[in-house]
């Protein structure tokens, strides 16, 4: 009996100890036991922000010229190497000219023959005129002689034209660069027989002093890009766009800024995209035709609301924040955000309004309807501090 009483006393003491511990634990939580917890809140104010979007681009030189032979022959010499930088007028190829030199000599001989025929016809004309005046020969004879002279002069003109053509062909055997730029590859080597009808050019020369970056953006993005710009026409609006960046394949930023020059007047019905072109200076030749990169375009947003990302949470792809109402009770609120390239904030398009106070710390301890003691956080230049890094 004594043992039962001791056991009962020990059980009661244990229950009292557990109850006491639970009471102490509840009292330590500001959300329990009637206590109101203090939470940092931030008042939402409109701000201006610039987001950036990247679009894949292909690079081409300002001018890419195919070098093709204008006469047939064997390549006799190549004066440059693949990848060399050449200047306008610099000699590139020499085609064997033996056959064409023979054509020039033949054309020169034909000219001499034609000149002789013209001289003979003139002499005949001078002899015939006095005879006609003395009625020794008829007018018909004079006309016949005059016609022979005209025919000889026409043959001389034809011979001179043939000679000029032969000399031009001789010049065409020396092929020079039509522009400054970089030499491409050589599909044909010394000894190859080439002509104007060969499938591939002898090489290409790319003028890359200015590089053109071609890219496409969808119609919606294009409208967002241009709607706030001054100007009545697309060209005028594009002229007011700020300079853009070129992101290279290694994710570095090309040191020279570019300018958007043109936008296609047609929307591709298959993709809904608009083709655009930006130009970048390339005096040092660091960019090459055929290269790739990304054009980084600015997207301006005026008087938008920014929410720190740690102040929100996501459930099934939806974003939520806790808004403190006038009774200092938190309201679980869904927000719509823009997926941008800011570091730590979201651009909010709907769900909250200017002047709302949102909880920015300790949101994982909150639930809808709980009363809090708000502590207003100092306003920060959120937009400036969250611009994407361009280093």
C-alpha contacts under 8 A as a table, 3 or more apart, distances in Angstrom:
res1	aa1	res2	aa2	distance
1	X	4	X	5.18
1	X	5	X	6.48
2	X	5	X	5.22
2	X	6	X	6.34
3	X	6	X	5.18
3	X	7	X	6.28
4	X	7	X	5.17
4	X	8	X	6.20
5	X	8	X	5.09
5	X	9	X	6.21
6	X	9	X	5.16
6	X	10	X	6.26
7	X	10	X	5.16
7	X	11	X	6.25
8	X	11	X	5.17
8	X	12	X	6.34
9	X	12	X	5.25
9	X	13	X	6.32
10	X	13	X	5.14
10	X	14	X	6.25
11	X	14	X	5.08
11	X	15	X	6.31
12	X	15	X	5.19
12	X	16	X	6.24
13	X	16	X	5.12
13	X	17	X	6.16
14	X	17	X	5.07
14	X	18	X	6.29
15	X	18	X	5.20
15	X	19	X	6.17
16	X	19	X	5.13
16	X	20	X	6.06
17	X	20	X	5.09
17	X	21	X	6.18
18	X	21	X	5.08
18	X	22	X	6.18
19	X	22	X	5.14
19	X	23	X	6.15
20	X	23	X	5.08
20	X	24	X	6.23
21	X	24	X	5.12
21	X	25	X	6.19
22	X	25	X	5.05
22	X	26	X	6.21
23	X	26	X	5.23
23	X	27	X	6.21
24	X	27	X	5.10
24	X	28	X	6.38
25	X	28	X	5.24
25	X	29	X	6.96
26	X	29	X	5.58
26	X	32	X	5.60
26	X	33	X	6.20
27	X	30	X	7.26
27	X	32	X	6.38
27	X	33	X	5.69
28	X	32	X	7.79
29	X	32	X	5.36
29	X	33	X	7.73
29	X	35	X	7.95
30	X	33	X	7.46
30	X	34	X	7.79
30	X	35	X	5.03
30	X	36	X	5.71
30	X	37	X	4.85
31	X	34	X	6.93
31	X	35	X	5.78
31	X	36	X	5.91
31	X	37	X	5.90
32	X	35	X	6.00
36	X	371	X	6.50
36	X	372	X	5.42
36	X	373	X	6.14
37	X	371	X	7.92
37	X	372	X	5.34
37	X	373	X	5.73
38	X	372	X	5.93
38	X	373	X	4.41
38	X	374	X	5.78
38	X	375	X	6.66
39	X	359	X	6.71
39	X	360	X	7.88
39	X	361	X	6.56
39	X	362	X	7.14
39	X	372	X	6.60
39	X	373	X	6.08
39	X	374	X	5.12
39	X	375	X	5.80
40	X	359	X	5.92
40	X	360	X	5.88
40	X	361	X	5.76
40	X	374	X	5.88
40	X	375	X	4.70
40	X	376	X	5.92
40	X	377	X	6.04
41	X	324	X	7.98
41	X	357	X	5.95
41	X	358	X	5.25
41	X	359	X	4.28
41	X	360	X	5.41
41	X	361	X	7.46
41	X	374	X	5.91
41	X	375	X	5.75
41	X	376	X	5.01
41	X	377	X	5.75
42	X	357	X	5.30
42	X	358	X	5.46
42	X	359	X	6.51
42	X	360	X	6.57
42	X	376	X	5.72
42	X	377	X	5.27
42	X	378	X	7.53
42	X	379	X	7.38
43	X	354	X	7.84
43	X	355	X	5.67
43	X	356	X	5.61
43	X	357	X	4.31
43	X	358	X	6.56
43	X	376	X	7.36
43	X	377	X	7.87
43	X	379	X	7.80
44	X	305	X	6.58
44	X	306	X	7.21
44	X	307	X	7.66
44	X	353	X	7.27
44	X	354	X	5.23
44	X	355	X	5.16
44	X	356	X	5.47
44	X	357	X	6.17
44	X	358	X	7.54
45	X	305	X	6.34
45	X	306	X	7.87
45	X	354	X	5.14
45	X	355	X	6.11
46	X	303	X	4.51
46	X	304	X	5.01
46	X	305	X	5.03
46	X	306	X	7.56
46	X	354	X	6.31
47	X	302	X	6.62
47	X	303	X	4.61
47	X	304	X	5.29
47	X	305	X	6.37
47	X	306	X	7.48
47	X	383	X	6.94
48	X	300	X	7.70
48	X	301	X	5.80
48	X	302	X	4.47
48	X	303	X	5.10
48	X	304	X	6.20
48	X	383	X	7.10
49	X	300	X	6.12
49	X	301	X	5.21
49	X	302	X	6.44
49	X	303	X	7.92
49	X	304	X	7.33
49	X	383	X	5.78
49	X	384	X	7.95
50	X	298	X	6.28
50	X	299	X	5.49
50	X	300	X	4.54
50	X	301	X	6.02
50	X	387	X	7.62
51	X	298	X	5.80
51	X	299	X	4.96
51	X	300	X	6.37
51	X	301	X	7.71
51	X	340	X	6.09
51	X	341	X	6.35
51	X	342	X	7.24
51	X	387	X	7.64
52	X	296	X	6.20
52	X	297	X	5.48
52	X	298	X	4.60
52	X	299	X	5.72
52	X	340	X	7.25
52	X	341	X	6.54
52	X	388	X	7.94
53	X	296	X	5.51
53	X	297	X	5.38
53	X	298	X	6.64
53	X	299	X	7.33
53	X	340	X	7.87
53	X	341	X	7.80
54	X	294	X	5.65
54	X	295	X	5.42
54	X	296	X	4.40
54	X	297	X	6.33
55	X	215	X	6.58
55	X	216	X	7.08
55	X	217	X	7.08
55	X	294	X	5.11
55	X	295	X	5.14
55	X	296	X	6.50
55	X	297	X	7.85
56	X	215	X	6.08
56	X	216	X	7.70
56	X	292	X	7.50
56	X	293	X	5.97
56	X	294	X	4.41
56	X	295	X	6.43
57	X	213	X	5.73
57	X	214	X	5.25
57	X	215	X	4.53
57	X	216	X	7.75
57	X	292	X	5.72
57	X	293	X	5.32
57	X	294	X	5.23
57	X	295	X	6.34
58	X	213	X	5.50
58	X	214	X	5.38
58	X	215	X	6.79
58	X	290	X	6.54
58	X	291	X	5.97
58	X	292	X	4.51
58	X	293	X	6.53
59	X	211	X	6.53
59	X	212	X	5.63
59	X	213	X	4.59
59	X	214	X	6.48
59	X	287	X	7.95
59	X	288	X	7.16
59	X	289	X	5.44
59	X	290	X	5.40
59	X	291	X	5.08
59	X	292	X	5.67
59	X	293	X	7.72
60	X	63	X	7.98
60	X	64	X	7.93
60	X	208	X	7.66
60	X	211	X	5.82
60	X	212	X	5.26
60	X	213	X	6.53
60	X	214	X	7.95
60	X	288	X	7.17
60	X	289	X	4.26
60	X	290	X	5.80
60	X	291	X	7.40
61	X	64	X	6.17
61	X	206	X	5.77
61	X	207	X	5.49
61	X	208	X	4.36
61	X	209	X	7.42
61	X	210	X	6.38
61	X	211	X	4.75
61	X	212	X	6.03
61	X	288	X	7.16
61	X	289	X	5.27
62	X	206	X	7.52
62	X	207	X	5.70
62	X	208	X	5.75
62	X	209	X	7.13
62	X	210	X	5.45
62	X	211	X	5.60
62	X	212	X	6.23
63	X	206	X	5.72
63	X	207	X	4.94
63	X	208	X	7.13
64	X	204	X	6.70
64	X	205	X	5.68
64	X	206	X	4.22
64	X	207	X	6.10
65	X	178	X	7.86
65	X	204	X	5.46
65	X	205	X	5.23
65	X	206	X	6.33
66	X	201	X	5.85
66	X	202	X	7.59
66	X	203	X	6.20
66	X	204	X	4.49
66	X	205	X	6.64
67	X	177	X	7.83
67	X	201	X	5.50
67	X	202	X	5.52
67	X	203	X	5.36
67	X	204	X	5.50
67	X	205	X	7.30
68	X	195	X	7.92
68	X	196	X	6.35
68	X	201	X	4.89
68	X	202	X	5.57
68	X	203	X	7.54
69	X	72	X	7.17
69	X	172	X	7.45
69	X	173	X	7.79
69	X	175	X	7.45
69	X	194	X	7.08
69	X	195	X	5.67
69	X	196	X	5.16
69	X	201	X	7.88
69	X	202	X	7.36
70	X	169	X	7.69
70	X	172	X	6.31
70	X	173	X	8.00
70	X	195	X	6.54
70	X	196	X	4.99
71	X	169	X	6.49
71	X	172	X	6.63
71	X	173	X	6.92
71	X	195	X	5.53
71	X	196	X	6.11
72	X	193	X	7.32
72	X	194	X	5.62
72	X	195	X	4.02
72	X	196	X	6.73
73	X	95	X	5.80
73	X	96	X	5.78
73	X	97	X	7.35
73	X	193	X	5.55
73	X	194	X	5.69
73	X	195	X	6.52
74	X	95	X	5.51
74	X	96	X	5.41
74	X	190	X	7.48
74	X	191	X	5.42
74	X	192	X	5.39
74	X	193	X	4.35
74	X	194	X	6.15
75	X	78	X	7.61
75	X	93	X	7.18
75	X	94	X	6.08
75	X	95	X	4.46
75	X	96	X	6.17
75	X	189	X	6.95
75	X	190	X	4.94
75	X	191	X	5.13
75	X	192	X	5.58
75	X	193	X	6.52
75	X	194	X	7.20
76	X	93	X	7.64
76	X	94	X	5.46
76	X	95	X	5.08
76	X	96	X	5.34
76	X	190	X	5.60
76	X	191	X	6.22
77	X	93	X	5.72
77	X	94	X	5.00
77	X	95	X	6.99
77	X	190	X	6.05
78	X	81	X	7.73
78	X	92	X	5.99
78	X	93	X	4.66
78	X	94	X	6.51
78	X	189	X	7.83
78	X	190	X	6.91
79	X	91	X	6.57
79	X	92	X	5.09
79	X	93	X	6.01
80	X	84	X	6.69
80	X	92	X	5.85
81	X	84	X	5.68
81	X	183	X	7.43
82	X	183	X	5.52
82	X	184	X	5.59
82	X	185	X	5.32
82	X	186	X	6.79
83	X	182	X	5.75
83	X	183	X	4.83
83	X	184	X	5.76
83	X	185	X	7.34
84	X	182	X	5.58
84	X	183	X	5.37
85	X	180	X	7.49
85	X	181	X	5.55
85	X	182	X	4.39
85	X	183	X	6.29
86	X	90	X	6.41
86	X	177	X	7.27
86	X	179	X	7.98
86	X	180	X	5.65
86	X	181	X	5.60
86	X	182	X	6.18
86	X	183	X	7.11
87	X	90	X	5.56
87	X	177	X	6.86
87	X	179	X	6.22
87	X	180	X	4.22
87	X	181	X	6.60
88	X	176	X	7.61
88	X	177	X	5.24
88	X	178	X	5.24
88	X	179	X	4.15
88	X	180	X	4.84
89	X	176	X	5.21
89	X	177	X	5.06
89	X	178	X	6.02
89	X	179	X	7.15
90	X	176	X	5.24
90	X	177	X	5.43
91	X	174	X	7.01
91	X	175	X	6.02
91	X	176	X	4.23
91	X	177	X	6.48
92	X	174	X	7.68
92	X	175	X	5.65
92	X	176	X	5.19
92	X	177	X	6.53
93	X	173	X	7.82
93	X	174	X	6.04
93	X	175	X	5.07
93	X	176	X	7.06
94	X	173	X	5.52
94	X	174	X	4.69
94	X	175	X	6.18
95	X	173	X	4.69
95	X	174	X	6.52
96	X	99	X	7.93
96	X	173	X	6.85
97	X	100	X	5.16
97	X	101	X	6.00
97	X	170	X	6.47
97	X	173	X	6.27
98	X	101	X	5.22
98	X	102	X	6.42
99	X	102	X	5.16
99	X	103	X	6.42
100	X	103	X	4.85
100	X	104	X	6.25
100	X	166	X	6.72
100	X	169	X	6.84
100	X	170	X	5.87
101	X	104	X	4.98
101	X	105	X	6.33
101	X	166	X	7.87
101	X	170	X	6.70
102	X	105	X	5.14
102	X	106	X	6.19
103	X	106	X	5.03
103	X	107	X	6.07
103	X	166	X	6.11
104	X	107	X	5.05
104	X	108	X	6.14
104	X	163	X	6.05
104	X	166	X	5.09
104	X	167	X	6.09
104	X	170	X	7.92
105	X	108	X	5.06
105	X	109	X	6.30
106	X	109	X	5.14
106	X	110	X	6.32
107	X	110	X	5.03
107	X	111	X	6.27
107	X	159	X	6.47
107	X	160	X	7.62
107	X	162	X	5.98
107	X	163	X	4.72
107	X	166	X	7.17
108	X	111	X	5.10
108	X	112	X	6.46
108	X	159	X	7.82
108	X	160	X	7.93
108	X	163	X	6.04
109	X	112	X	5.13
109	X	113	X	6.32
110	X	113	X	5.06
110	X	114	X	6.11
110	X	159	X	5.76
111	X	114	X	5.06
111	X	115	X	6.04
111	X	156	X	6.00
111	X	159	X	4.89
111	X	160	X	5.90
111	X	163	X	7.53
112	X	115	X	5.00
112	X	116	X	6.18
113	X	116	X	5.10
113	X	117	X	6.30
114	X	117	X	5.01
114	X	118	X	6.21
114	X	152	X	6.41
114	X	153	X	7.45
114	X	155	X	5.94
114	X	156	X	4.60
114	X	159	X	6.91
115	X	118	X	5.09
115	X	119	X	6.21
115	X	152	X	7.86
115	X	153	X	7.82
115	X	156	X	5.98
116	X	119	X	5.06
116	X	120	X	6.17
117	X	120	X	5.08
117	X	121	X	6.12
117	X	152	X	5.68
118	X	121	X	5.08
118	X	122	X	6.19
118	X	149	X	6.01
118	X	152	X	4.90
118	X	153	X	5.67
118	X	156	X	7.40
119	X	122	X	5.14
119	X	123	X	6.35
120	X	123	X	5.17
120	X	124	X	6.23
121	X	124	X	5.06
121	X	125	X	6.16
121	X	145	X	7.01
121	X	146	X	7.73
121	X	148	X	6.29
121	X	149	X	4.70
121	X	152	X	7.10
122	X	125	X	5.01
122	X	126	X	6.25
122	X	149	X	6.24
123	X	126	X	5.13
123	X	127	X	6.29
124	X	127	X	5.15
124	X	128	X	6.20
124	X	145	X	6.71
125	X	128	X	5.14
125	X	129	X	6.31
125	X	142	X	7.12
125	X	145	X	5.74
125	X	146	X	6.30
125	X	149	X	7.66
126	X	129	X	5.64
126	X	130	X	7.53
127	X	130	X	6.46
127	X	131	X	7.17
128	X	131	X	5.25
128	X	132	X	6.31
128	X	137	X	7.73
128	X	141	X	7.67
128	X	142	X	6.05
128	X	145	X	7.65
129	X	132	X	5.25
129	X	133	X	6.38
129	X	142	X	6.68
130	X	133	X	5.03
130	X	134	X	6.31
131	X	134	X	5.16
131	X	135	X	6.13
131	X	136	X	5.02
131	X	137	X	5.65
132	X	135	X	4.86
132	X	136	X	5.81
132	X	137	X	5.07
132	X	138	X	5.88
132	X	139	X	6.25
132	X	142	X	7.06
133	X	136	X	7.63
134	X	137	X	7.84
135	X	138	X	6.52
137	X	141	X	6.51
137	X	142	X	7.93
138	X	141	X	5.44
138	X	142	X	6.94
139	X	142	X	5.07
139	X	143	X	6.31
140	X	143	X	5.10
140	X	144	X	6.19
141	X	144	X	5.08
141	X	145	X	6.30
142	X	145	X	5.18
142	X	146	X	6.15
143	X	146	X	4.99
143	X	147	X	6.06
144	X	147	X	5.09
144	X	148	X	6.31
145	X	148	X	5.06
145	X	149	X	6.40
146	X	149	X	5.10
146	X	150	X	6.38
147	X	150	X	5.07
147	X	151	X	6.18
148	X	151	X	5.05
148	X	152	X	6.17
149	X	152	X	5.06
149	X	153	X	6.16
150	X	153	X	5.06
150	X	154	X	6.15
151	X	154	X	5.05
151	X	155	X	6.23
152	X	155	X	5.04
152	X	156	X	6.18
153	X	156	X	4.95
153	X	157	X	6.23
154	X	157	X	5.04
154	X	158	X	6.19
155	X	158	X	4.98
155	X	159	X	6.07
156	X	159	X	4.97
156	X	160	X	6.12
157	X	160	X	5.09
157	X	161	X	6.16
158	X	161	X	5.02
158	X	162	X	6.19
159	X	162	X	5.05
159	X	163	X	6.18
160	X	163	X	4.99
160	X	164	X	6.14
161	X	164	X	5.05
161	X	165	X	6.13
162	X	165	X	5.06
162	X	166	X	6.13
163	X	166	X	5.06
163	X	167	X	6.13
164	X	167	X	5.11
164	X	168	X	6.08
165	X	168	X	5.01
165	X	169	X	6.19
166	X	169	X	5.07
166	X	170	X	6.24
167	X	170	X	4.93
167	X	171	X	6.34
168	X	171	X	5.03
168	X	172	X	6.22
169	X	172	X	4.84
169	X	173	X	6.65
170	X	173	X	5.46
170	X	174	X	7.70
171	X	174	X	5.70
172	X	175	X	6.12
177	X	180	X	7.32
177	X	205	X	7.30
179	X	205	X	7.31
179	X	207	X	6.83
180	X	205	X	7.54
180	X	206	X	7.54
180	X	207	X	5.59
181	X	205	X	5.51
181	X	206	X	4.75
181	X	207	X	3.99
181	X	208	X	6.11
181	X	209	X	7.65
182	X	204	X	7.99
182	X	205	X	5.34
182	X	206	X	5.16
182	X	207	X	6.59
182	X	208	X	7.50
183	X	203	X	6.87
183	X	204	X	5.80
183	X	205	X	4.76
183	X	206	X	6.71
184	X	203	X	5.48
184	X	204	X	4.95
184	X	205	X	6.20
184	X	206	X	7.65
185	X	203	X	5.70
185	X	204	X	7.30
186	X	189	X	6.80
186	X	202	X	6.05
186	X	203	X	5.41
187	X	200	X	7.27
187	X	201	X	7.77
187	X	202	X	6.46
187	X	203	X	7.25
188	X	192	X	5.95
188	X	202	X	6.29
189	X	192	X	5.71
194	X	197	X	7.94
194	X	198	X	6.28
195	X	198	X	5.71
198	X	201	X	7.02
201	X	204	X	7.12
206	X	289	X	7.19
207	X	210	X	7.45
208	X	211	X	5.53
208	X	282	X	6.41
208	X	283	X	7.77
208	X	285	X	6.66
208	X	287	X	7.50
208	X	288	X	6.92
208	X	289	X	7.26
209	X	281	X	6.30
209	X	282	X	4.80
209	X	283	X	5.01
209	X	284	X	7.79
209	X	285	X	6.84
210	X	279	X	6.57
210	X	280	X	5.73
210	X	281	X	4.67
210	X	282	X	5.19
210	X	283	X	7.30
211	X	279	X	5.57
211	X	280	X	5.19
211	X	281	X	6.32
211	X	282	X	6.29
211	X	287	X	7.20
211	X	288	X	7.92
211	X	289	X	7.68
212	X	277	X	6.47
212	X	278	X	5.69
212	X	279	X	4.51
212	X	280	X	6.45
213	X	277	X	5.57
213	X	278	X	5.13
213	X	279	X	6.13
213	X	280	X	7.75
213	X	295	X	7.84
214	X	275	X	7.16
214	X	276	X	5.86
214	X	277	X	4.65
214	X	278	X	6.65
215	X	275	X	5.86
215	X	276	X	5.44
215	X	277	X	6.39
215	X	295	X	7.55
216	X	273	X	5.86
216	X	274	X	5.35
216	X	275	X	4.40
216	X	276	X	5.81
217	X	221	X	6.36
217	X	222	X	6.41
217	X	273	X	5.29
217	X	274	X	5.48
217	X	275	X	6.76
217	X	276	X	7.70
218	X	221	X	5.45
218	X	222	X	6.27
218	X	271	X	7.89
218	X	272	X	5.78
218	X	273	X	4.19
218	X	274	X	6.02
219	X	222	X	5.04
219	X	223	X	6.26
219	X	267	X	7.31
219	X	272	X	6.20
219	X	273	X	5.79
219	X	274	X	6.40
220	X	223	X	5.22
220	X	224	X	6.28
221	X	224	X	5.06
221	X	225	X	6.03
222	X	225	X	4.97
222	X	226	X	6.28
222	X	274	X	7.63
223	X	226	X	5.33
223	X	227	X	5.57
224	X	227	X	5.61
224	X	228	X	7.61
224	X	299	X	7.33
225	X	228	X	7.34
225	X	229	X	7.95
225	X	298	X	7.65
225	X	299	X	6.11
225	X	300	X	7.73
226	X	229	X	5.30
226	X	234	X	7.92
226	X	237	X	6.34
226	X	238	X	7.36
229	X	237	X	5.48
229	X	238	X	8.00
229	X	240	X	6.59
229	X	241	X	7.32
230	X	236	X	7.35
230	X	237	X	5.66
230	X	240	X	6.81
231	X	234	X	7.41
231	X	236	X	4.86
231	X	237	X	4.89
231	X	240	X	7.92
232	X	236	X	6.46
232	X	237	X	7.12
233	X	236	X	5.22
233	X	237	X	6.30
234	X	237	X	5.04
234	X	238	X	6.08
234	X	263	X	7.81
235	X	238	X	5.14
235	X	239	X	6.17
235	X	261	X	7.90
235	X	262	X	7.00
236	X	239	X	5.12
236	X	240	X	6.67
237	X	240	X	5.28
237	X	241	X	6.75
238	X	241	X	5.16
238	X	260	X	6.58
238	X	261	X	6.73
238	X	262	X	7.33
239	X	260	X	7.67
239	X	261	X	7.27
241	X	259	X	7.85
241	X	260	X	7.35
242	X	259	X	7.32
243	X	257	X	5.87
243	X	258	X	5.39
243	X	259	X	4.99
243	X	260	X	7.38
244	X	257	X	5.79
244	X	258	X	5.11
244	X	259	X	6.03
244	X	260	X	7.42
244	X	295	X	7.02
244	X	296	X	6.09
244	X	297	X	6.01
244	X	298	X	7.61
245	X	253	X	6.82
245	X	254	X	6.92
245	X	256	X	7.71
245	X	257	X	5.54
245	X	258	X	6.19
245	X	295	X	5.97
245	X	296	X	5.27
245	X	297	X	7.40
246	X	253	X	5.92
246	X	254	X	5.48
246	X	257	X	7.42
246	X	258	X	7.37
246	X	293	X	6.54
246	X	294	X	5.70
246	X	295	X	4.91
246	X	296	X	6.29
247	X	251	X	5.73
247	X	252	X	5.88
247	X	253	X	4.70
247	X	254	X	6.24
247	X	293	X	5.45
247	X	294	X	4.89
247	X	295	X	6.29
247	X	296	X	7.01
248	X	251	X	5.23
248	X	252	X	5.45
248	X	253	X	5.97
248	X	254	X	6.48
248	X	292	X	7.18
248	X	293	X	4.73
248	X	294	X	6.69
249	X	252	X	7.35
249	X	292	X	6.86
249	X	293	X	5.50
249	X	294	X	7.98
252	X	391	X	7.40
253	X	390	X	7.21
253	X	391	X	7.18
254	X	257	X	7.43
256	X	280	X	6.71
256	X	281	X	6.62
256	X	282	X	8.00
257	X	280	X	6.40
257	X	281	X	7.83
258	X	278	X	6.26
258	X	279	X	5.35
258	X	280	X	4.44
258	X	281	X	7.28
259	X	278	X	5.29
259	X	279	X	5.49
259	X	280	X	6.83
260	X	276	X	7.53
260	X	277	X	5.88
260	X	278	X	4.02
260	X	279	X	6.46
261	X	276	X	7.76
261	X	277	X	5.87
261	X	278	X	5.53
261	X	279	X	6.99
262	X	276	X	5.72
262	X	277	X	5.47
262	X	278	X	7.35
263	X	274	X	6.88
263	X	275	X	5.87
263	X	276	X	4.32
263	X	277	X	6.57
264	X	267	X	7.40
264	X	274	X	5.91
264	X	275	X	5.23
264	X	276	X	6.12
265	X	274	X	7.76
266	X	274	X	6.73
267	X	272	X	5.74
267	X	273	X	5.61
267	X	274	X	5.12
267	X	275	X	7.96
268	X	271	X	5.56
268	X	272	X	5.03
268	X	273	X	5.35
268	X	274	X	6.49
269	X	272	X	5.34
269	X	273	X	7.81
282	X	285	X	5.28
282	X	286	X	6.60
282	X	287	X	6.53
285	X	288	X	7.00
287	X	291	X	7.21
288	X	291	X	5.76
301	X	304	X	6.34
304	X	347	X	6.78
304	X	348	X	6.97
304	X	349	X	7.36
305	X	347	X	5.95
305	X	348	X	5.36
305	X	349	X	7.26
305	X	353	X	7.54
305	X	354	X	7.08
306	X	345	X	6.21
306	X	346	X	5.59
306	X	347	X	4.83
306	X	348	X	5.91
306	X	382	X	7.43
306	X	383	X	7.66
307	X	311	X	6.98
307	X	312	X	7.75
307	X	345	X	5.34
307	X	346	X	5.22
307	X	347	X	6.65
307	X	348	X	6.92
308	X	311	X	5.39
308	X	312	X	7.20
308	X	344	X	5.88
308	X	345	X	4.19
308	X	346	X	6.28
308	X	360	X	7.25
309	X	312	X	5.49
309	X	313	X	7.89
309	X	344	X	5.42
309	X	345	X	4.76
309	X	346	X	6.03
310	X	313	X	7.42
310	X	344	X	7.68
310	X	360	X	6.77
310	X	361	X	7.50
311	X	321	X	6.32
311	X	322	X	7.93
311	X	358	X	7.56
311	X	359	X	6.33
311	X	360	X	4.32
311	X	361	X	6.40
311	X	363	X	6.88
312	X	319	X	6.44
312	X	320	X	5.41
312	X	321	X	4.74
312	X	322	X	7.76
312	X	360	X	7.92
312	X	363	X	7.92
313	X	319	X	5.70
313	X	320	X	5.44
313	X	321	X	6.70
314	X	317	X	6.04
314	X	318	X	5.35
314	X	319	X	4.52
314	X	320	X	6.25
315	X	318	X	5.25
315	X	319	X	6.59
315	X	320	X	7.89
318	X	334	X	7.13
318	X	335	X	7.67
318	X	336	X	7.83
319	X	334	X	5.78
319	X	335	X	5.64
319	X	336	X	6.90
319	X	337	X	7.71
320	X	332	X	6.67
320	X	333	X	5.37
320	X	334	X	4.31
320	X	335	X	5.69
321	X	332	X	6.00
321	X	333	X	5.36
321	X	334	X	6.50
321	X	335	X	7.22
321	X	358	X	6.79
321	X	359	X	7.40
322	X	330	X	5.54
322	X	331	X	5.34
322	X	332	X	4.76
322	X	333	X	5.99
322	X	358	X	5.56
322	X	359	X	5.65
322	X	363	X	7.36
322	X	368	X	7.80
323	X	330	X	5.25
323	X	331	X	5.09
323	X	332	X	6.58
323	X	333	X	6.69
323	X	356	X	6.78
323	X	357	X	5.63
323	X	358	X	4.36
323	X	359	X	6.38
324	X	327	X	7.66
324	X	328	X	5.26
324	X	329	X	5.36
324	X	330	X	4.39
324	X	331	X	6.30
324	X	356	X	7.49
324	X	357	X	5.54
324	X	358	X	5.89
324	X	359	X	7.03
324	X	374	X	7.82
325	X	328	X	5.18
325	X	329	X	5.55
325	X	330	X	6.28
325	X	331	X	7.07
325	X	356	X	7.91
325	X	357	X	7.54
326	X	329	X	7.40
327	X	371	X	7.64
328	X	371	X	5.59
328	X	372	X	5.70
328	X	373	X	6.72
328	X	374	X	7.01
329	X	369	X	5.44
329	X	370	X	5.34
329	X	371	X	4.09
329	X	372	X	6.02
330	X	366	X	7.98
330	X	367	X	7.54
330	X	368	X	5.86
330	X	369	X	5.26
330	X	370	X	5.72
330	X	371	X	6.39
330	X	372	X	7.26
331	X	368	X	5.29
331	X	369	X	5.87
332	X	367	X	7.45
332	X	368	X	5.35
332	X	369	X	7.98
333	X	351	X	6.72
333	X	352	X	7.80
334	X	351	X	5.82
335	X	348	X	6.60
335	X	349	X	7.48
335	X	350	X	5.69
335	X	351	X	4.32
335	X	352	X	6.76
336	X	348	X	5.64
336	X	349	X	5.44
336	X	350	X	5.18
336	X	351	X	6.34
337	X	346	X	6.04
337	X	347	X	5.36
337	X	348	X	4.36
337	X	349	X	5.65
337	X	350	X	7.47
338	X	346	X	6.70
338	X	347	X	5.34
338	X	348	X	6.43
338	X	349	X	7.07
339	X	346	X	7.34
339	X	347	X	7.61
340	X	346	X	7.48
340	X	347	X	7.54
341	X	387	X	7.65
341	X	388	X	6.05
342	X	345	X	6.12
342	X	346	X	7.33
342	X	386	X	5.17
342	X	387	X	5.52
342	X	388	X	5.58
343	X	386	X	5.02
343	X	387	X	6.82
343	X	388	X	6.49
344	X	386	X	6.32
345	X	382	X	7.71
345	X	386	X	7.04
348	X	351	X	7.62
348	X	352	X	7.75
350	X	353	X	7.54
352	X	356	X	6.66
353	X	356	X	5.85
359	X	362	X	7.77
359	X	363	X	6.74
360	X	363	X	7.02
362	X	365	X	5.85
362	X	366	X	7.34
363	X	366	X	5.27
366	X	370	X	6.91
367	X	370	X	6.07
381	X	384	X	5.50
381	X	385	X	6.18
382	X	385	X	5.24
382	X	386	X	6.07
383	X	386	X	5.43
383	X	387	X	6.57
384	X	387	X	5.77
